[in-house]
Amino acid sequence: MHDILLLGAGQIGEAVAALLTSEGYRVTVADSDGARLARLQPGELLATAVVDVADRQALAGLMAGRFAVLSAMPHRLTAPVAIAARAAGVHYLDLTEDVATTRLVKTLAQDAGTAFVPQCGLAPGFISIVGADLARRFDSLDTLRLRVGALPRYPANALNYNLTWSTDGLINEYDRPCDAVVGGRLVEVPPLEGLESFSLDGMAYEAFNTSGGLGTLAETLAGAVRELNYKTIRYPGHRDIVKLLIQDLCLGQRPELLRDIFETALPTTGQDLVLIFVSASGRRNGRLVQDTYVNNIYSATLAGAMRTAIQITTASALCAVLDLLATGALPRAGLIRQEDIPLPLFLANRFGRVFAGESAALPLGQVA
């Protein structure tokens, strides 16, 4: 039985703990907020602990003897966890979209005797697994466009948005430079730019640059693709208002105030969907062709409770990568990039199978 330390008892952490214990993992959930931990129900496979990640001694004590530590903490708290994991000699996995944190993890992974697997969520995470799978199907790859949206099903405000995940993560991706490949070269592009409109199944959407969604994929494919970018999907009109708040009113320079505004004005919702839309074009057998992956995932009952779509996708992705590591399907030392994980292997996993529904246009590596 694998013993796991999970740091972060928020909505994603709660779902991760439920999924892992339902499949026989022993999990200790740690958080500095005792009220969050009180929502959990300790049992034979689930324990809780109050800890501040700034307390290095306490963190080291909790990691001792574990198979792996999973960070479901806000991006600003993830770095100390990665450093402690290296010192403790335990496998490390996280959900961060923060570029600087991932750079630190890559450095820590050098010559490590354990695995370091950053960005194990939806985007970054699963989206890079899909993107890499599509890229491998071409003799020469021209463009790869990755689009993901965590959206309310029934928006009822000017932003056409409800909070469905971390507010800190939302602000971070709206306000930090974005990796992309342009003309075959790895570059940075500004957030909230590159606005585009499209429709899917009769519904209108917009998409625009946001930070972190590509993970390490841009670095991996630089020189092998002419154009590669990641954009977040929203309902029309959202980008303009967010740009007004963050850039024109300079609230990006006051993230705590912006967080208060979002959390005061935007209700949360359990009625959400995750839209994944990836398209690739290039040469195959001398012809210019395009392959597309489209998947809609909705809130549903999972691991004994109703979960939001963002909980299902993010928690299941993290659990799937951990499970592949635990069963020996992934290397147990050094850096593991999301794009190194084969899509068929991920979708066949007991946790990853939530992504393999009928709505996936190209499930299990099938080529259109």
N, C-alpha and C positions, 0 to 999 in steps of 0.2 A: 504493500500500500504506500503510495507516495504522499509525503507530508509537505503541504504547501503553505507558505505565508502570503497572504493577500493584504496589501496595504491600500486602504481606501474603502469605506463602507457606504459610499453614495449609491445612487441607483444602479450604476454599472457594477460596482463591487458586490452589491447585494445579489444581482443576477448571476455574476460569476460564481459566487459562493454556492448558490442554489444548484447551478448546473454541475459544478464539480462534485459536490457531496452526493448528488443524485446518481452519480456514476462511480461512487466508491472512493473518491479522493478524501483525504483528511485535510481540512482547511482551518487555519487560524486567521481570522480577520482582525486587522489592527487599524486603529484610527485614533486621532487625538480628540475626537468628538464622541463622548460617551453616549449622547442622545442618539446618534446614528447607530452605534453598536447595539443599543437597547432594542432597535427594531428587529434584530436578528434573534433567532431562537437556538441557543447552543444545544448541542446533542452529542451523540457518540462521535460523529465525524466533523462537528463544527464547534470551534471555540472562538472566543473574542479576547482582545487585549487592548487597553488604552495605551497609546504610545505617541510621542512626538518625534517625527523623523529627524529633528534637530538634535535629539538625544542619541548620540552615536553609540554610547554604551548599551542603552536599552535596545536600540535597533539591532546591534550585533548579537545581543542575547536572544532576541526573537528569531534571528536567522540561523542560529547555530543548529546544525543537524538537519536542516530542511533540504528537500530535493530542489525546490525553486522558490523564488520570491516573485510575485506579480505586483506591479505598480499600477493601481487604478487611481492614483493621486493626480491633482492638478499639475500642469506642466512645471510650474515653478517649484514644486516639491519633489520632482522625480529624480533630479540629479543626486541628492544625498542617498537615495535608495540604491541607485546604480553603483555608486562608490562603495557603499557598505556591502553590496552583493559581491563585488570583486574581492574585498577583504575577507569575506566569510567563505568564499569558495562555493557559492551556490549558483545555480542557473538563474538567469534574470530575464524577465519579459515585461514589456510595458505597453502603454496605449498612447504614448505622447505624439502629438503633432508638431511639437516644438523643434525647430531645426537645430538650435544650439544644443539642446539636450541630447539629440541624436548624435551630434558630432562628438559629444563627450562619451556616449556609450560606445561608439566606434573605436575611440581611443582606448577605453577600458578593455575592450574585447581583444586587443592585440596581445597575442601570446597567452591568453587566458586559458585555464584548464577547464573552464565551464562555458556554457553557451550564453551569449548575449543576443537577445532577440527583441529589438525595439520595434515599435509601431505595429503592434499586433491587432489593431482594431479593424474598423471599416475603411476609413480613409484618413490617414495612411493605414495600410493593412491589406484587407481582402482585395481592394481595388488594384493594388500592385500585382497581386497574384493573377488576377484576371488579365491585366494589361500585358504582363510578361507572357502569359499563355497565348494571347492573340498574336503578340510579336513573333513568337517562335514559328508561326504558321507560314511566314513569308520567306521567299528567297532573298528579297531585299525589302526593307520596311521604309515607307515614306512618312506616314503620319500616324500618330497614336494620340487619341483624345479621350481623356477620362473625366467623367462627370458623375457627381454623387449629390443627392439631396436628402436631408433628413427633414421631412416636411409635415406640418399638420394636415390632416385630411379635410378639416373644415375651418379654415382661417376666417377670422372675423374682426380684423383690425387693419389699419393703414399699411402696416408692414407685411401683411399677409403671412404672419408667422406666429408660432408659439414656441416657447422654450421646450426643447425636447432633450437637451443634454447640457454639458458643462457650459455655464456662461463665460467662465474664464477662457475655455477653449475656443468658444465662439468669437470672443473679442480678439484673441491671439491670431486666429486665422484671417480675420478681417483687417488686421493692422500690420502684418509682417510681410517682408518681401517673399515672393513666390518663385520657386525653382521652375525652370522650363528649358526645353531645347528648341532653339531657333536657328535655322540654317545649319543644323548638325552640331551646334555649340551649346554647351551648358551656360545658361544666363539666369539672371534674376529679373523678374518683371514685377510691376507694382500691384498690390492687392486692390481689389474692387474695379480693376480695369478689364479690358477685353470682353466687354458686355456683348452677349449674343442672345438671340431669341430662337426658340424652336418649339415644336409641338410634338406630342407623343400620345397616341391613342386618343386624339381629340382634345387634349389638355394643353394649354399654353404655359410655357416655362421660360425663365431666363437663366443664364449662367454667367459667371464672372470669376476672375482670378481670386483664389484664396491660398493662404500659406499652408505648407506642410502636407498637403494631401498626396503628393507624389512619393513621399518618403525618400528612399534612396534610388528610386527607379530612374530619375532623370540622370543621375551620375552614372548609373549602370549602362544606360542606352545612349549616352552622349557619343556622337560619332557614328552611331548605327541607325539613327533615325533623323529625318530632316526636321520634323516638327513634333514636339511632345509637350502637352500641357494638361493641367488639371484645373477644373473649375467647379465651383459649388452651384448646385441647382436651387433656385428659389422661384416663387410665383412672381409674375411681372410687377414691377414697381418697387420691389424690396431694395434692390441695390442702390437706387437713387436716394432713398431716405437714409440708409445706413451710411452712404458716402457723405451726406450732409452732416450727420452726427459726428462721424469719426474724423473726417478731414476738414470740412468747411467750418464746423464749430469746434474743432480741435479737441474733441472728447477722447480721441485716441491717446492724447497725452495725459488724460485723467481716467485711467481704466477703472479705478474703484468707483468713481462717480458714474461712469457709463454702465458698469455692472449693476449699480443700484437702480439706474433708470430702467434697464432691461428687466430686472427682476421685479420692479414695482409695476411696470406697465404691461408686461407680456405674461399672460398666464401660462402655466404648464398644461400639457394635455397628454392623455393616455391614448388618444385616437390619432395615431401618426402613421406615416409610411416612410420607407427608405427606398429611394429610386436610384438604381445603378445603371449607367448608360456609358458604354465604352465602345469606341469605333476605331478600327485600324485599317489602313490601306497600304498597298505596296504591290510588288511584283511576285507572282506565283506562276511558274511554268510559262514565263514570258508574257503574261497578261497582267494588267492593272486590275486588282480586285479589292473589295472591301469586305471585312467581317465585322459583325456587331454583336455585342452582348448587352442584353437588356433584362433587368430583373426588378420586380416590385415586391417588397416584403412589408407585411402589415403587422400591427400589434396582434398578439395571440397568446394563448395559454402555453407556457413552457416551464418545465420543472415545477409544476404544481401551483403556478400562479399566473395571473394575467401580466404580460410584459409588453412594454412599448416596442415598436419596431427598432428603435435605436438601441434599446437594451438587448434585444434578441441578436441583432447583427454584431454589435460591438462585443458583447460578452461571449457569444458563440465563437467568434473569430479568435479571441484570446484563448479560450478553452481548447479549441481545435489545435492551435499551434502548440500549446502546452502538452496536449495529448500525443501529438506526433513526436514531440521531443521525448516524452516519457516512455513511449513504446519503441523507441529506437529508430523511428522513420526519419529523424533529422540528426545531424551531427550534434555531439554534446560538448563541443569546444569551439571557441571563437565566435565571430560575428555571423549571424544568420540573417540574411536580408529576406524580406517578404517575397521578392521576385524569385528567390531560389526555391520556393516551395511549389511543387507541381500542382496545378489546379485539380486534376483528377484525384490526386492523393488527398487534398484538402476536402473536396466535396464528398469523398467516400468516408471521411472520418465521422464518428458518431456525433460530434458537435458541429462539424462543418456542413452536415447534410441539410441544415436549415436554409442554406443558400441554393440548394439543388432542386428547388421546386419547379413546377411546370412553367412558371413565368420566365425562367432563365432561357434566353434564346439559344444559347450554345452550351448546354450542360455537359459536364464530364468530358470536356475537350473535343466535343463533336464539331467538325468543321462544316460551315454552311455551304 
